[in-house]
Amino acid sequence: MKIALLGYGKMGQEIEKLAVKRGHKIVLTLDTLEEWDEQGHRLAEAEVAIDFSSPVAVIENIYHCFDANIPVVIGTTGWLDDLEKVRTDCINREQSLFFAPNFSIGVNLFFDLNRYLAGLMSKWEGYAISIEETHHVHKQDSPSGTAIVLANDIIRYSERKEKWVKEAEENPGELEIKSIRAENVTGTHIVRYESEEDCIEIIHTAKNRKGFALGAVMAGEWIIGKKGFFEMKNLLDSQIFMKGE
């Protein structure tokens, strides 16, 4: 598989190492506007693009891939306000886009656990619900895309919350997301249900970036030859089906 890396920070470099180890080739890395101006025309050399750039750059990168007819895997977060427009354009233009706020297999299992627990705890109003996420100081979006997914699923399944808010909780219908930025933290997410008597927590802690890189490369391998807008559920369901065979 020939890969273009859009964004060449720590995640891009981790993806490069893992992709090469799996027998793939990095044909292009684009990380700055100058590099896009000089080498953007080479995007067509790739079979798939993987984007871990920035919230400022990601939308333009997506449409560059659409214009070049290149499937694109997006791991960048912080652009959810544009998600529905991008989804619609992807489908209408018969392009291929795979988006996940978190490519870790463990995190996506954590999403399932969060949805189950939210439904289970829905009627127990004595438990206050909150989310806490901790990431490295260089993370540009706050709260994290993963925390937003967790919050939206709690709102959907718990029937006790109407919207999520950053930091301070102002009324019972609001779900608080507390964001912490610290040195050398890959990513930790805690969903907490706390009463006067006890506390229930589910926690996911990323030990390193390898899990994110593996999920992104697997998404790149999977999306080639497909048209449409895809998410981790599509990939995971296909893996479960294959194992079932």
C-alpha positions in Angstrom: 0.0 0.0 0.0 1.3 3.4 -1.0 0.6 6.0 1.8 0.6 9.8 1.9 1.0 11.1 5.4 -0.8 14.4 6.0 0.8 15.8 9.2 4.2 14.5 10.2 4.3 15.1 14.0 4.6 12.3 16.6 1.6 10.4 15.3 2.6 10.7 11.7 6.1 9.3 12.6 4.6 6.5 14.6 2.3 5.6 11.7 5.3 5.6 9.3 7.2 3.1 11.5 4.3 0.8 11.8 3.2 1.0 8.2 6.7 0.2 6.9 6.9 -2.7 9.4 3.6 -4.1 7.8 5.1 -3.9 4.3 3.7 -0.6 3.2 5.5 2.4 1.6 5.3 6.1 2.5 5.4 7.9 -0.8 4.7 11.4 0.5 4.7 13.4 3.7 3.1 16.9 3.8 3.3 18.9 7.0 3.4 22.6 6.1 1.8 24.9 3.5 5.2 25.2 1.8 5.3 21.4 1.4 1.8 21.4 0.0 2.7 24.1 -2.5 5.9 22.2 -3.6 4.7 18.6 -3.5 0.9 18.6 -3.2 0.6 17.5 -6.8 2.2 14.2 -5.9 -0.8 13.2 -3.8 -2.1 11.2 -6.7 0.9 8.8 -6.3 -0.7 7.4 -3.1 -3.3 4.7 -2.8 -4.5 6.2 0.5 -3.8 9.3 2.7 -3.7 9.3 6.5 -4.2 12.6 8.2 -3.1 13.4 11.7 -2.5 17.1 11.1 -4.4 19.9 12.9 -7.9 21.2 13.3 -6.9 24.2 11.1 -5.5 22.2 8.3 -7.7 19.1 8.2 -10.7 20.3 6.2 -8.6 21.6 3.4 -6.6 18.4 3.4 -9.8 16.3 3.1 -10.9 18.3 0.0 -7.5 17.9 -1.5 -7.9 14.2 -1.2 -11.4 14.3 -2.7 -10.1 16.3 -5.6 -7.3 13.8 -6.2 -9.8 10.9 -5.8 -7.7 9.4 -3.0 -9.3 7.6 0.0 -8.4 9.4 3.2 -8.2 8.3 6.8 -8.7 11.1 9.4 -7.5 10.9 12.9 -7.4 14.7 13.5 -10.0 16.0 15.9 -11.4 19.4 16.7 -13.4 19.8 13.5 -16.8 18.3 14.4 -18.7 21.4 13.4 -17.9 20.6 9.8 -18.5 16.8 10.1 -21.9 16.6 8.6 -21.0 18.8 5.6 -17.9 16.7 4.9 -20.0 13.5 5.2 -22.5 14.8 2.8 -19.9 16.0 0.3 -18.0 12.7 0.6 -21.1 10.7 -0.3 -22.4 13.1 -3.0 -19.0 13.1 -4.7 -18.6 9.3 -4.3 -15.4 9.7 -2.4 -13.9 7.6 0.5 -13.3 8.9 4.0 -12.7 7.0 7.2 -13.0 9.1 10.4 -12.4 8.1 14.0 -11.9 10.4 17.0 -9.8 7.6 18.4 -8.3 4.7 16.4 -7.4 2.6 19.4 -9.2 -0.8 19.5 -9.3 -0.5 23.3 -10.9 2.9 23.2 -13.6 1.7 20.8 -14.4 -1.2 23.1 -14.4 1.4 25.9 -17.1 3.3 23.9 -19.3 0.1 24.0 -18.8 -0.3 27.7 -19.7 3.4 28.3 -22.9 3.1 26.4 -23.9 0.0 28.3 -23.1 1.6 31.7 -25.0 4.8 30.8 -28.1 2.7 30.1 -27.6 0.7 33.3 -27.2 3.8 35.5 -29.9 5.9 33.8 -32.5 5.4 36.5 -30.1 5.9 39.5 -30.4 9.6 39.9 -28.3 9.6 43.1 -25.2 9.2 41.0 -23.6 12.4 39.6 -22.1 11.8 36.1 -18.9 13.4 35.0 -16.0 12.8 32.5 -12.4 13.6 32.9 -9.7 13.5 30.2 -6.0 14.1 30.4 -3.6 14.5 27.5 -0.2 15.9 26.7 0.2 19.7 26.7 0.6 19.9 22.9 -2.9 18.6 22.2 -4.7 21.4 20.4 -8.4 20.6 21.0 -10.1 20.6 24.4 -12.1 18.6 25.3 -10.7 15.7 23.3 -12.7 14.1 20.5 -12.8 10.9 22.5 -14.4 12.7 25.5 -17.0 14.2 23.3 -18.0 10.8 21.9 -18.2 9.5 25.5 -20.4 12.5 26.5 -22.7 12.3 23.5 -23.3 8.6 24.1 -24.1 9.2 27.8 -26.6 11.9 26.8 -28.1 9.5 24.3 -28.4 6.5 26.6 -28.8 7.9 30.1 -31.8 10.1 29.6 -30.5 12.3 32.4 -28.3 14.7 30.5 -29.2 17.2 27.8 -25.8 18.6 26.8 -22.1 18.5 27.8 -20.2 21.5 29.0 -16.5 22.2 29.7 -15.4 22.3 33.3 -18.2 23.8 35.6 -21.5 22.0 35.8 -24.3 24.6 36.0 -27.5 22.5 36.2 -28.5 18.8 36.5 -29.1 18.5 32.7 -25.5 19.4 31.9 -22.7 16.8 31.7 -19.3 18.2 32.9 -16.1 17.3 30.9 -13.0 18.3 32.8 -9.8 18.6 30.6 -6.3 18.3 32.0 -3.1 19.0 30.1 0.1 17.5 31.5 3.6 16.5 30.3 4.1 13.1 28.7 0.5 11.9 28.9 -0.7 10.0 25.8 -4.3 9.9 26.9 -6.5 9.0 29.8 -10.3 9.1 29.9 -12.4 8.5 33.0 -16.2 8.2 33.2 -17.4 8.7 36.8 -20.7 8.0 38.5 -20.5 9.3 42.1 -23.0 9.2 45.0 -22.7 10.1 48.6 -22.0 6.4 49.4 -19.7 5.3 46.6 -18.1 5.9 43.2 -18.1 3.8 40.0 -15.5 4.6 37.4 -14.5 3.2 34.1 -11.0 4.2 32.8 -9.1 3.9 29.6 -5.4 4.7 29.7 -3.3 4.7 26.5 0.2 3.5 27.3 1.7 4.8 24.0 0.7 5.8 20.5 1.1 2.4 18.9 -2.5 1.5 19.3 -3.6 4.6 17.6 -1.2 4.0 14.7 -2.2 0.4 14.3 -5.9 1.4 14.0 -5.2 4.1 11.5 -3.1 1.8 9.3 -5.7 -1.0 9.5 -8.3 1.6 8.4 -6.1 2.6 5.4 -5.8 -1.1 4.4 -9.5 -1.6 4.8 -10.8 1.5 2.9 -9.1 0.9 -0.4 -11.6 0.0 -3.0 -14.6 1.2 -1.0 -16.7 4.4 -1.5 -18.5 6.3 1.3 -18.1 7.6 4.8 -16.8 5.1 7.3 -16.1 4.8 11.1 -14.4 2.4 13.4 -17.6 0.4 13.9 -17.5 -0.5 10.2 -13.9 -1.8 10.5 -14.4 -3.6 13.8 -17.6 -5.3 12.6 -15.8 -6.5 9.5 -13.0 -7.9 11.7 -15.4 -9.7 14.0 -17.2 -11.2 10.9 -13.9 -12.4 9.5 -13.0 -14.1 12.8 -16.4 -15.7 12.9 -15.8 -17.3 9.6 
